Structures are given as C-alpha cells and as structure tokens.
Amino acid sequence: MAIQFAGNAQNTTDLAKISEVVHTFSTAGDKQDASLLETVLHPQFRAVVHRFMGAPDVSLMDRANFLQLLRDKKIGGDKREVHILHTEITNNIATVKAILEGKALRFTNYISLVKLEDGSWQIVGDMPDVEKL
C-alpha cells in the first residue's frame, strides 16, 4: 500500500517525477550502470549504511565512492522489484520509503530528494536497511 501526499496538481507531477527517479536509482544499480545512476544522484549525495550484513558500525559513502563501487561491480547486479511505500513532499524536498526486493536481498530504503531549479528531482541521501532473503 503506497501512502503518498499530493495536495495539488504540482505535487501530483512531483510524485510522478520522484517515482521515476527512485525506479531509475534501482534500475541503475541492478544493471550496474554508473552513467545512468549519475543522472539521479545529486553532487552532494551520501549513503548511510548501518550494520550492513552484520557489521557493527555505520558506513558513510559519498557520490564518488558509491559510483566507483558500482563501476567495480562490488554493489548492484540483481534485478529488484520496486515498491514505493510512502512519499512525502514539502516544497523542494521529499522523502521516500521504498522496498527494493531482489533474489538474495531486500532493501528497505529511506531516500531523501531535493528539487532542482529546473523542476527535476535528485537523490541527496539514501539510508538502506539490507536483509538477506
């Protein structure tokens, strides 16, 4: 069940754009396509990964490191279904809770986005919880 807040026509347009960005984010990871991923990641993008696969700590990754891991095929490579559970928009910022489910892993992602001057949206932050299936 998707909970989405769209109080007016502009928010409805923004919801569609945000959904497209989230799907592109997943598809780029699945295909390990760093060029495609670059189109949806803001230059100030950060990933916050807490207790990944049993690790005891928090890992922070900037955009360059995240893209390099994808290029090196150290992340991504699984075809995942995207389920957007919740989207909330406040002016030029948005948050999305989505489940990206593949064959081996399920990601519950909390994604932060910013709206650019041209009306497009980019991901500025991702905080996934990763579970083995």
C-alpha positions, 0 to 999 in steps of 0.5 A, a space after each residue: 500500500 503506497 501512502 503518498 501526499 499530493 495536495 495539488 496538481 504540482 505535487 501530483 507531477 512531483 510524485 510522478 517525477 520522484 517515482 521515476 527517479 527512485 525506479 531509475 536509482 534501482 534500475 541503475 544499480 541492478 544493471 550496474 550502470 554508473 552513467 545512468 545512476 549519475 543522472 539521479 544522484 545529486 553532487 552532494 549525495 551520501 549513503 548511510 549504511 548501518 550494520 550492513 550484513 552484520 557489521 557493527 558500525 555505520 558506513 558513510 559513502 559519498 557520490 564518488 565512492 558509491 559510483 566507483 563501487 558500482 563501476 567495480 561491480 562490488 554493489 548492484 547486479 540483481 534485478 529488484 522489484 520496486 515498491 514505493 511505500 510512502 512519499 512525502 513532499 514539502 516544497 523542494 524536498 521529499 522523502 521516500 520509503 521504498 522496498 527494493 526486493 531482489 533474489 538474495 536481498 531486500 532493501 528497505 530504503 529511506 531516500 531523501 530528494 531535493 528539487 532542482 531549479 529546473 523542476 527535476 528531482 535528485 537523490 541527496 541521501 539514501 539510508 538502506 536497511 539490507 536483509 538477506 532473503 
